[in-house]
Amino acid sequence: MVKTDNLSFTYGKRFILRDFNMEISDGECVCICGESGKGKSTLAKLIAGLLKPTFGSINAPENISYVFQEDRLLNNMNVIKNVCLNVTKARIPFAENLLDRLGLLEWKNSKIGDLSGGMKRRVAIARAICHGGDLLILDEPFNGIDHHNKKIIAEIVKEEYILKGKSVLLISHIIEDSEILNARRIDM
């Protein structure tokens, strides 16, 4: 479960979030929707512990998987090594299965620089899912991904998180993204 109570965050004297309250139940997907600059990514970073609130409190799991807006892949490593970063060798078959479902298995030994933007995005998503945290944060995860692959990713997220009682926080400015994951929407 994730809960924020009167969460506020400032950059200097400017409030990015003010008295924000939200709750995500176990096994639930919530989408924070809104225009750019409304504090959606800041909220995700606060929940992940990457930023500290100015006021208020956050209750969130410690083990979090995070897909940032940027892919944040390691260019000097191949695809499978990026996906298996920070997991045990026992997770390699799971990672290969993810890559297969995402249409990337034949690319597993390729360098990141050899991939298209949409392929890199799918690798970043596979890495977060392979990590298997208790909360999955998806910050604008579908940039550069076609509708067919969005549906595949949504099915994997549902199987690996929602059906297993884990929470998902989706950040997006596109309402259709919330619909593909059947997310409860909170507008900012």
Disulfide bonds with the S-S distance in Angstrom:
none
